Amino acid sequence: EAGVAQSPRYKIIEKRQSVAFWCNPISGHATLYWYQQILGQGPKLLIQFQNNGVVDDSQLPKDRFSAERLKGVDSTLKIQPAKLEDSAVYLCASSPLATSGGVWGNEQFFGPGTRLTVL
Amino acid sequence: AQSVTQLDSHVSVSEGTPVLLRCNYSSSYSPSLFWYVQHPNKGLQLLLKYTSAATLVKGINGFEAEFKKSETSFHLTKPSAHMSDAAEYFCVVSDTNFGNEKLTFGTGTRLTIIP
């Protein structure tokens, strides 16, 4: 079974530039997540999709970050404009079951991440 | 609000000796608890998970963890460390209130194996 795919793996940009990351989840997985992992910290959830709808984007800095999941499959995460503090690894994950009452302990499968450096 | 505290940012053990990575959690509801491992330049991989079944959970690669509600702990152990165990380990808690599963990660413990 193919895993979660992400591209690019590495990106270096200057502050105030724009950048986009792409994620292809495991086939059939209803739920998709984007995380930000700053060096020395654990991943922090940015946004969660269920199919093509947003479940949770409470920690997404909406003034500069945006994300979409067209057709409930692939997803893109965009930063515009980037700041120095956005330097991090951006992780995409997917899980096989849609969140619903009583469904829990659901494993998330992570991609290799995109390492972003903002200069 | 849910949270996890990983008590050690860095643990070093000799190859063949036991591993103990400590984790305490805080959760308003009955939590799910996970341990994930992250090798350099690789994605996070699930080691094991607790979801209110047996309190002693066995995972991959010989790791296990015990859920202790009275101590709010979920420590990860392995009887004998191998060089390939060197990685970053994350303790994770998930609250499932209202059916919205949200993972909260600890800050991680870097495990170094001494030959």
HADDOCK unambig.tbl for C-alpha pairs under 7 A between the chains (distance, minus, plus):
assign (segid A and resid 41 and name CA) (segid B and resid 107 and name CA) 4.73 0.50 0.50
assign (segid A and resid 41 and name CA) (segid B and resid 108 and name CA) 6.79 0.50 0.50
assign (segid A and resid 42 and name CA) (segid B and resid 105 and name CA) 5.36 0.50 0.50
assign (segid A and resid 42 and name CA) (segid B and resid 106 and name CA) 5.58 0.50 0.50
assign (segid A and resid 42 and name CA) (segid B and resid 107 and name CA) 4.52 0.50 0.50
assign (segid A and resid 42 and name CA) (segid B and resid 108 and name CA) 6.06 0.50 0.50
assign (segid A and resid 43 and name CA) (segid B and resid 105 and name CA) 6.15 0.50 0.50
assign (segid A and resid 99 and name CA) (segid B and resid 99 and name CA) 5.92 0.50 0.50
assign (segid A and resid 99 and name CA) (segid B and resid 100 and name CA) 5.82 0.50 0.50
assign (segid A and resid 99 and name CA) (segid B and resid 101 and name CA) 6.57 0.50 0.50
assign (segid A and resid 100 and name CA) (segid B and resid 99 and name CA) 4.70 0.50 0.50
assign (segid A and resid 100 and name CA) (segid B and resid 100 and name CA) 6.78 0.50 0.50
assign (segid A and resid 101 and name CA) (segid B and resid 98 and name CA) 6.17 0.50 0.50
assign (segid A and resid 101 and name CA) (segid B and resid 99 and name CA) 4.05 0.50 0.50
assign (segid A and resid 102 and name CA) (segid B and resid 99 and name CA) 6.15 0.50 0.50
assign (segid A and resid 103 and name CA) (segid B and resid 99 and name CA) 6.63 0.50 0.50
assign (segid A and resid 104 and name CA) (segid B and resid 96 and name CA) 6.16 0.50 0.50
assign (segid A and resid 104 and name CA) (segid B and resid 101 and name CA) 6.65 0.50 0.50
assign (segid A and resid 105 and name CA) (segid B and resid 32 and name CA) 5.49 0.50 0.50
assign (segid A and resid 105 and name CA) (segid B and resid 51 and name CA) 5.60 0.50 0.50
assign (segid A and resid 110 and name CA) (segid B and resid 43 and name CA) 5.53 0.50 0.50
assign (segid A and resid 110 and name CA) (segid B and resid 44 and name CA) 5.56 0.50 0.50
assign (segid A and resid 111 and name CA) (segid B and resid 43 and name CA) 5.17 0.50 0.50
assign (segid A and resid 112 and name CA) (segid B and resid 41 and name CA) 6.78 0.50 0.50
assign (segid A and resid 112 and name CA) (segid B and resid 42 and name CA) 5.02 0.50 0.50
assign (segid A and resid 112 and name CA) (segid B and resid 43 and name CA) 4.03 0.50 0.50
assign (segid A and resid 113 and name CA) (segid B and resid 43 and name CA) 6.69 0.50 0.50
